[in-house]
Amino acid sequence: MKPISIIIILFLFQQLTIAQKVDVYSRPVKTERSRDFDAIHYKIILNVDLEKKTLAGENQITLSPLNDNFERCVLDATDLVVTSVINNDGKSLIFEQTDNQIIINLSRQYNHAETVKITLNYTLGKPVLGLRFIDATATNPLMVSTDCFPDKARQWIPCYDYPNDKVTTEMIVTVDKKYKVLSNGRLVSKNENSMQETVTYHWSQELPHSTYLINLHIADYAVIESSLGSLPINYWVYKGLEEEAKTTFMKTPYMIDFYSKLYDYPYPWAKYDQVITSYMGGGAEATSATILGEGIVMDSIAEKDYSREVVIAHEIAHQWWGDLITLRSWEHTWLNESFGTYSDYLYTRFDKGEDAGAYDLLGKKNQYLNEAHNRYIRPIVFNRYNNPGDNFDSHTYPKGACMLHLLRYILGDDAFFRTLSAFLHENEFKPVDTHDFMKTVKEVSGKNMDWFFEQYIFSPGHPIFEV
């Protein structure tokens, strides 16, 4: 522990846990999931009928075994019904479907690094949270809206659904011609099928990402086009909200440019979209897109009283922190959310000035202290949870951001921001954990900061000052 003049920092874990109203230490211990293959590519082909609320799908999977004698492939799948599995030669494969998995007999053994291709055909068996059919109301149109966090991609795509494997994806979706379709990456084509009065959108995410970042939205959207240089930026909103959306999202290019320069890493994806939906209150990142609750859109008068810039800035930051580099397992959630939260503070300070930044940071500290006083205290990196969402709290968001601010103070601005840039460049398109970040801190700054991480990241509590 580092001594600080005048004050004594006391970490009294025993006393802190006595006051806990929520016993987080009774939650089960979770570890990183093991896998026996590397998913390389998912080509997802969907026919979606919004009126009937039906989905017929196909996933053409390319994978490579991590070990020899690979003859049994296990995929995650819940709520969907697999009707057939075939191999690359068109031969039907024997499979078993349980409540949570598809277990496929590949009919022969494959060795390490061989390429395996299989195609699964399936239908959506019932309404699910991962892919919602949303009825039209007085405020929103009929729509399909996805939210794959943390492991809901498996509800509508048979796949390996854990963030420690990254995969490229294609999304080929056929719908009634009156609808528009948004997904990850680059729009390859849009073809009308005149006989069926349908349209087929082909999206391609050509750089690897984790499955919880897969995104699909379908509705009769209005699409507002913007750009930053050659980067397409679009806002997908309900018709009638176009002018309000221009006000709400007007600083998006400015924010992307700010982060690109701050982290010395250009925006990494083919485009950036922001799409609104009716079921969400805040926002959720997806690769090359952000899903936002419809309440984000407001006119210029309301914007003055309750700006949504922090939400927009936070979600944009995830295109680097969470999408480009992604937590390897859910106890390392802070690598997504603490970094995203600190990024929105940095944007606020840059755009609004030092006082606004200080006020924002104070609010983050108080948010954490409120949770620590009234609910529980835990380490920032914490492997006890019932589901990953348990760790998306005020320890991960504001406290983690404050700890990054402290690390910046110790390292100095130059070393701190060079560390962040190096971490992104060294680990681009990879899953990472806290030890990867510690390694980069040491390599860039020359300082062994293990004590810092042990004290502030891997241990619970906060400084208690005695003058």
Stockholm file with secondary structure:
# STOCKHOLM 1.0

chainA/1-467         MKPISIIIILFLFQQLTIAQKVDVYSRPVKTERSRDFDAIHYKIILNVDLEKKTLAGENQITLSPLNDNFERCVLDATDLVVTSVINNDGKSLIFEQTDNQIIINLSRQYNHAETVKITLNYTLGKPVLGLRFIDATATNPLMVSTDCFPDKARQWIPCYDYPNDKVTTEMIVTVDKKYKVLSNGRLVSKNENSMQETVTYHWSQELPHSTYLINLHIADYAVIESSLGSLPINYWVYKGLEEEAKTTFMKTPYMIDFYSKLYDYPYPWAKYDQVITSYMGGGAEATSATILGEGIVMDSIAEKDYSREVVIAHEIAHQWWGDLITLRSWEHTWLNESFGTYSDYLYTRFDKGEDAGAYDLLGKKNQYLNEAHNRYIRPIVFNRYNNPGDNFDSHTYPKGACMLHLLRYILGDDAFFRTLSAFLHENEFKPVDTHDFMKTVKEVSGKNMDWFFEQYIFSPGHPIFEV
#=GR chainA/1-467 SS CCCCSSCCCCCCHHHHHHTCSSCGGGSCBCCCCCCSEEEEEEEEEEEEETTTTEEEEEEEEEEEESSSSEEEEEEECCSEEEEEEEETTSCBCCEEECSSEEEEEEEEEECTTCCEEEEEEEEECSCCSSEEEECCCSSSCSEEEECCTTTTGGGTSCBCCSTTSCEEEEEEEEEETTCEEEESSEEEEEEEETTTTEEEEEEEEEEEECGGGCCEEEESCEEEEEEETTEEEEEEECTTCHHHHHHHTTTHHHHHHHHHHHTTCCCCSSCEEEEEESSCSSEEEETTEEEEEGGGCCCHHHHHHSCCHHHHHHHHHTTTBTTTEEESSGGGTHHHHHHHHHHHHHHHHHHHCHHHHHHHHHHHHHHHHHHHHHTCCCCSSCCBCSSGGGGCSTIIIIIHHHHHHHHHHHHCHHHHHHHHHHHHHHTTTEEECHHHHHHHHHHHHCCCCHHHIIIIISSCCCCCCCC
#=GC SS_cons         CCCCSSCCCCCCHHHHHHTCSSCGGGSCBCCCCCCSEEEEEEEEEEEEETTTTEEEEEEEEEEEESSSSEEEEEEECCSEEEEEEEETTSCBCCEEECSSEEEEEEEEEECTTCCEEEEEEEEECSCCSSEEEECCCSSSCSEEEECCTTTTGGGTSCBCCSTTSCEEEEEEEEEETTCEEEESSEEEEEEEETTTTEEEEEEEEEEEECGGGCCEEEESCEEEEEEETTEEEEEEECTTCHHHHHHHTTTHHHHHHHHHHHTTCCCCSSCEEEEEESSCSSEEEETTEEEEEGGGCCCHHHHHHSCCHHHHHHHHHTTTBTTTEEESSGGGTHHHHHHHHHHHHHHHHHHHCHHHHHHHHHHHHHHHHHHHHHTCCCCSSCCBCSSGGGGCSTIIIIIHHHHHHHHHHHHCHHHHHHHHHHHHHHTTTEEECHHHHHHHHHHHHCCCCHHHIIIIISSCCCCCCCC
//
